[in-house]
Amino acid sequence: MSSNKTTPVPLFNLGRLTATQAAQDFLERVNQQPLSLLRRHVSGDWGDINGTDIEANKQSIMDGSRILSAYVFGSEKVYVITEGDRSITTILMASEY
């Protein structure tokens, strides 16, 4: 039996993965896995960002700038940020940014 589910192709390297304690606690409370956010982020599903940020992310994939995703859960926003040098990706609460 074959599955129609495909694994998204990564658009860039994530580097070392880290998350703040506040983000980890929040994601646990809302029953979200950090890995699911990372999969979305690295495959170009940047969540709840505006058109300007989407275009900036597309350019960043080519030129090596910072990449930002934002995911909203209720009244809270979680950011996923990959640094320009691709050394680290951090999950953090918007309030920590």
Contact map, one row per residue, 1 for C-alpha under 8 A:
1110000000000000000000000000000000000000000000000000000000000000000000000000000000000000000000000
1111000000000000000000000000000000000000000000000000000000000000000000000000000000000000000000000
1111110000000000000000000000000000000000000000000000000000000000000000000000000000000000000000000
0111110000000000000000000000000000000000000000000000000000000000000000000000000000000000000000000
0011111000000000000000000000000000000000000000000000000000000000000000000000000000000000000000000
0011111100000000000000000000000000000000000000000000000000000000000000000000000000000000000000000
0000111110000000000000000000000000000000000000000000000000000000000000000000000000000000000000000
0000011111000000000000000000000000000010001000000000000000000000000000000000000000000000000000000
0000001111100000000000000000000000000000011000000000000000000000000000000000000000000000000000000
0000000111111000000000000000000000000000011000000000000000000000000000000000000000000000000000000
0000000011111000000000000000000000000000011100000000000000001000000000000000000000000000000000000
0000000001111100000000000000000000000000010000000000000000001000000000000000000000000100000000000
0000000001111110000000000000000000000000010000000000000000000000000000000000000000000100000000000
0000000000011111100000000000000000000000010000000000000000000000000000000000000001000111100000000
0000000000001111100000000000000000000000000000000000000000000000000000000000000001000111100000000
0000000000000111110000000000000000000000000000000000000000000000000000000000000000000011100000000
0000000000000111111000000000000000000000000000000000000000000000000000000000000000000001110000000
0000000000000001111100000000000000000000000000000000000000000000000000000000000000000001111000000
0000000000000000111110110000000000000000000000000000000000000000000000000000000000000000011100000
0000000000000000011111110000000000000000000000000000000000000000000000000000000000000000011110000
0000000000000000001111111000000000000000000000000000000000000000000000000000000000000000000000000
0000000000000000000111111100000000000000000000000000000000000000000000000000000000000000000110000
0000000000000000001111111110000000000000000000000000000000000000000000000000010000000000001110000
0000000000000000001111111111000001000000000000000000000000000000000000000000000000000000000000000
0000000000000000000011111111100000000000000000000000000000000000000000000000000000000000000000000
0000000000000000000001111111110000000000000000000000000000000000000000000000000000000000000000000
0000000000000000000000111111111111000000000000000000000000000000000000000000000000000000000000000
0000000000000000000000011111111110000000000000000000000000000000000000000000000000000000000000000
0000000000000000000000001111111100000000000000000000000000000000000000000000000000000000000000000
0000000000000000000000000111111100000000000000000000000000000000000000001000000000000000000000000
0000000000000000000000000011111110000000000000000000000000000000000000000000000000000000000000000
0000000000000000000000000011111111010000000000000000000000000000000000000000000000000000000000000
0000000000000000000000000011001111111000000000000000000000000000000000000000000000000000000000000
0000000000000000000000010010000111111100000000000000000000000000000000000000000000000000001000000
0000000000000000000000000000000011111110000000000000000000000000000000000000000000000000000000000
0000000000000000000000000000000111111111000000000000000000000000000000000000000000000000000000000
0000000000000000000000000000000011111111100000000000000000000000000000100000000100000000000000000
0000000000000000000000000000000001111111110000000000000000000000000000000000000100000000000000000
0000000100000000000000000000000000111111111000000000000000000000000000000000000000000000000000000
0000000000000000000000000000000000011111111111100000000000000000000000000000000000000000000000000
0000000000000000000000000000000000001111111111100000000000000000000010000000000100000000000000000
0000000011111100000000000000000000000111111110000000000000000000000000000000000000000000000000000
0000000111100000000000000000000000000011111110000000000000000000000000000000000000000000000000000
0000000000100000000000000000000000000001111111000000000000000000000000000000000000000000000000000
0000000000000000000000000000000000000001111111100000000000000000000010000000000000000000000000000
0000000000000000000000000000000000000001100111111000010000000000000111100000000000000000000000000
0000000000000000000000000000000000000001100011111000000000000000000011110000000000000000000000000
0000000000000000000000000000000000000000000001111100000000000000000011110000000000000000000000000
0000000000000000000000000000000000000000000001111110110000000000000011000000000000000000000000000
0000000000000000000000000000000000000000000000011111110000000000000000000000000000000000000000000
0000000000000000000000000000000000000000000000001111111000000000000000000000000000000000000000000
0000000000000000000000000000000000000000000000000111111100000000000000000000000000000000000000000
0000000000000000000000000000000000000000000000001111111110000000000100000000000000000000000000000
0000000000000000000000000000000000000000000001001111111111000000000000000000000000000000000000000
0000000000000000000000000000000000000000000000000011111111100000000000000000000000000000000000000
0000000000000000000000000000000000000000000000000001111111110000001000000000000000000000000000000
0000000000000000000000000000000000000000000000000000111111111000111100000000000000000000000000000
0000000000000000000000000000000000000000000000000000011111111100000000000000000000000000000000000
0000000000000000000000000000000000000000000000000000001111111110100000000000000000000000000000000
0000000000000000000000000000000000000000000000000000000111111111111000000000000000010000000000000
0000000000110000000000000000000000000000000000000000000011111111101000000000000000000000000000000
0000000000000000000000000000000000000000000000000000000001111111000000000000000000000000000000000
0000000000000000000000000000000000000000000000000000000000111111100000000000000000000000000000000
0000000000000000000000000000000000000000000000000000000000011111110000000000000000011100000000000
0000000000000000000000000000000000000000000000000000000010111011111000000000000000111000000000000
0000000000000000000000000000000000000000000000000000000010010001111100000000000011111000000000000
0000000000000000000000000000000000000000000000000000000110011000111110000000000011110000000000000
0000000000000000000000000000000000000000000001000000100010000000011111000000001111000000000000000
0000000000000000000000000000000000000000100011111000000000000000001111100000001110000000000000000
0000000000000000000000000000000000000000000001111000000000000000000111110000111100000000000000000
0000000000000000000000000000000000001000000001110000000000000000000011111000111000000000000000000
0000000000000000000000000000000000000000000000110000000000000000000001111111110000000000000000000
0000000000000000000000000000010000000000000000000000000000000000000000111111110000000000000000000
0000000000000000000000000000000000000000000000000000000000000000000000011111000000000000000000000
0000000000000000000000000000000000000000000000000000000000000000000000011111100000000000000000000
0000000000000000000000000000000000000000000000000000000000000000000000011111110000000000000011000
0000000000000000000000000000000000000000000000000000000000000000000001111011111000000000000011000
0000000000000000000000100000000000000000000000000000000000000000000001111001111100000000001111000
0000000000000000000000000000000000000000000000000000000000000000000111100000111110000000011111000
0000000000000000000000000000000000001100100000000000000000000000000111000000011111000000111100000
0000000000000000000000000000000000000000000000000000000000000000011110000000001111100000111000000
0000000000000110000000000000000000000000000000000000000000000000011100000000000111110111110000000
0000000000000000000000000000000000000000000000000000000000000000111000000000000011111111100000000
0000000000000000000000000000000000000000000000000000000000010001111000000000000001111110000000000
0000000000000000000000000000000000000000000000000000000000000001110000000000000000111111000000000
0000000000011110000000000000000000000000000000000000000000000001000000000000000001111111100000000
0000000000000111000000000000000000000000000000000000000000000000000000000000000001111111100000000
0000000000000111110000000000000000000000000000000000000000000000000000000000000001101111110000000
0000000000000111110000000000000000000000000000000000000000000000000000000000000111100111111000000
0000000000000000111100000000000000000000000000000000000000000000000000000000001111000001111100000
0000000000000000011100100000000001000000000000000000000000000000000000000000011110000000111110000
0000000000000000001101100000000000000000000000000000000000000000000000000000011100000000011111011
0000000000000000000101100000000000000000000000000000000000000000000000000001111000000000001111111
0000000000000000000000000000000000000000000000000000000000000000000000000001111000000000000111111
0000000000000000000000000000000000000000000000000000000000000000000000000000000000000000000011111
0000000000000000000000000000000000000000000000000000000000000000000000000000000000000000000111111
0000000000000000000000000000000000000000000000000000000000000000000000000000000000000000000111111
